[in-house]
């Protein structure tokens, strides 16, 4: 039953949804970095404190991007482990004893 068209479509859509979520996390990390650096630049131009807010934005942006990417890597690692255990259980069940 696992190879019927409905289950194949469900697996394909699940893969697309996972890829969308993964790309969204990468983009949110990059966007947070850009917004914080841009905000730091704007504050520096407004108050005349040239490198202070840009560097602060860079540090905060790198931290938020690192957190987003770490969450992505943890989820990808868990997904990989889950698929390996599923494949192992399927191969043990399908092999003749």
VENHU-V534551 format. One line per field, one symbol per residue. ss: DSSP state (H for helix, E for strand, L for the rest). phi: phi as a letter, one per 20 degrees, with the letter a starting at -180 (. if undefined). psi: psi as a letter, one per 20 degrees, with the letter a starting at -180 (. if undefined). A space follows every 10 residues. Layout:
ss: ???
phi: ???
psi: ???
This chain:
ss: LLLLHHHHHH HHHHHHHHHH HHHHHHHHHH HHHHHHHHHH HHHHHHHLLH HHHHHHHHHH HHHHHHHHHH HHHHHHHHHH HHHHHHHHHH HHHHLLL
phi: .fdfgfffff ffffffffff ffffffffff ffffffffff ffffffdmdh efffffffff ffffffffff ffffffffff ffffffffff fffeffe
psi: iijqhghggg gghghghghg gghhhghhgh ghggghgghg gghghgikmf ighghghggh ghghhhgghg gghghhgghg gghghghghg hhhhqq.
